[in-house]
C-alpha cells in the first residue's frame, strides 16, 4: 500500500528478499502460532490476564488448555471454506483488470465480494432465526477451530509451494525451500481463473471474523442477558470496516499484498488464522467483562474511528485512482507528482503529500478505536494496536528500502518532498 506505481520488475526480487524479514522469518513461523494460542488461553481461561510465570507446573497447566481438533470444528471449517470458494467462483460480479505484471500482462478479477458477503449474512441469519443453528456455536468451538485452521493452513501452504514452482520465470523461487514455503513461490497462484490469493485475502478469513464476532456477542447475551455498549461498538465498528472493504473491493488490487507479496505461508496463515482469531480478541474479552461506557466515551470512540476511516479510505482511493488515471484532480486541483527515470509517477499531493503512508495513519486510528471499548482493566485488548503499529512500521521500512533500490535518486527526491513516513510531524 504505497504511492509508487505497478509491480516491481524481476531485478528487484533480490532486494525485496534482502530487505524482507532477514533471518527472522523462521522465528515468525515458529512463534506466531503459539502466540495466538497464548492470547486465546489468556482471554478464555484467565479473564484477560497476561500469564507470566517461571513455574514449570503452572506453564504445563497453562498449555494444557490447547484444544485438539474435533470433527465438529473440522466440519464447520470445511463447509465454511468451500462455501466461500463456491461464492467467489459462481456469484456474478463485475470483472476488472489487475495491475500490470512484470511480463506486461494483466489478470482479470471478478468483484463479487459484497454480494457474497450479504448472501452469507442472509443465509446464516435466516438459519439462526429458524432455530436451526446455535448462535453461540462458533464461540464454543474457537479452540478446536483454531487448531483446525492451523493444520489446514500449514498443509495448504505446502500445496501453494508446490503449485507455485510451475510459475513464470520472473516468479522463480530462491532455492531455499523453507524460506520459499514461508514467502511463497508464486505471486498470483490460480486454479484456472480462480485466484487463490485474492480469495484468501478477502473471503474465508475476513467474513469469518465478523461471523465470529456475532457469535461472541451472542455468548455475552446468553451469560449476562445484555449485549453491552462496548460489545456493540467493537462488533459495529469492525462490521463497518468490512462493509467498507467490500464496497471498495477493487482497491485491493493496488495494495502491497496483491502487487508485491508472493502467496506463501506468511500471507495464507495471516489471512486464515491470525486475522479471525486475534482481531476478535476485544470481543472475546468483553464476554466476561460486561462493563458500560459513558456517552462521551462512546461518542469519542466513534469519532476517532470515523476520522481514521476518512483518512484511510480517502488516501487509498486517491492512490488507486491516481494509478488508474493520473489526470484526475486531487482535492480539486491537478495532482502533483515526481516522474521517475523509469516513467513511474510518485504522487506528492493530497493525502500523499502529508506523509508517505497516510493510509497507515488512518488504519492505526481505526485499530485504536477497536481497542478502547475494552477500557483499561487489562493490557490484552490493546494487543492489536501494539502489533499493528509494529507491522505497519516494518512494512513501511521494507517498502522504503525496496523503492530506494528501484528508483535511486528519484526516491531520495520523493523523500525530500514528502519527509514524514506515516504520522505527519511525528514519524
C-alpha positions, 0 to 999 in steps of 0.5 A: 500500500504505497504511492509508487506505481505497478509491480516491481520488475524481476531485478528487484526480487533480490532486494525485496528478499534482502530487505524482507524479514532477514533471518527472522522469518523462521522465528515468525513461523515458529512463534506466531502460532503459539502466540495466538494460542497464548492470547486465546488461553489468556482471554478464555481461561484467565479473564484477560490476564497476561500469564507470566510465570517461571513455574514449570507446573503452572506453564504445563497447566497453562498449555494444557488448555490447547484444544485438539481438533474435533470433527465438529470444528473440522466440519464447520471449517470445511463447509465454511471454506468451500462455501466461500470458494463456491461464492467467489467462483459462481456469484456474478460480479463485475470483472476488472483488470489487475495491475500490470505484471512484470511480463506486461500482462494483466489478470482479470478479477471478478468483484463479487465480494459484497454480494457474497458477503450479504448472501452469507449474512442472509443465509446464516441469519435466516438459519439462526432465526429458524432455530436451526443453528446455535448462535453461540456455536462458533464461540464454543468451538474457537479452540478446536477451530483454531487448531483446525485452521492451523493444520489446514493452513500449514498443509495448504501452504505446502500445496501453494509451494508446490503449485507455485514452482510451475510459475513464470520465470520472473516468479522463480523461487530462491532455492531455499525451500523453507524460506520459499514455503514461508514467502511463497513461490508464486505471486498470483497462484490460480486454479484456472481463473480462480485466484487463490490469493485474492480469495484468501485475502478477502473471503474465508478469513475476513467474513469469518471474523465478523461471523465470529464476532456475532457469535461472541456477542451472542455468548455475552447475551446468553451469560449476562442477558445484555449485549453491552455498549462496548460489545456493540461498538467493537462488533459495529465498528469492525462490521463497518470496516468490512462493509467498507472493504467490500464496497471498495473491493477493487482497491485491493488490487493496488495494495502491497499484498496483491502487487508485491507479496508472493502467496506463501505461508506468511500471507495464507496463515495471516489471512486464515488464522491470525486475522479471525482469531486475534482481531476478535480478541476485544470481543472475546474479552468483553464476554466476561467483562460486561462493563458500560461506557459513558456517552462521551466515551462512546461518542469519542470512540466513534469519532476517532474511528470515523476520522481514521476511516476518512483518512484511510479510505480517502488516501487509498482511493486517491492512490488507486485512482491516481494509478488508474488515471493520473489526470484526475484532480486531487482535492480539486486541483491537478495532482502533483507528482515526481516522474521517475527515470523509469516513467513511474509517477510518485504522487506528492499531493493530497493525502500523499503529500502529508506523509508517505503512508497516510493510509497507515495513519488512518488504519492505526486510528481505526485499530485504536478505536477497536481497542478502547471499548475494552477500557483499561482493566487489562493490557490484552485488548490493546494487543492489536494496536501494539502489533499493528503499529509494529507491522505497519512500521516494518512494512513501511521500512521494507517498502522504503528500502525496496523503492530506494533500490528501484528508483535511486535518486528519484526516491531520495527526491520523493523523500525530500518532498514528502519527509514524514513516513506515516504520522505527519510531524511525528514519524 
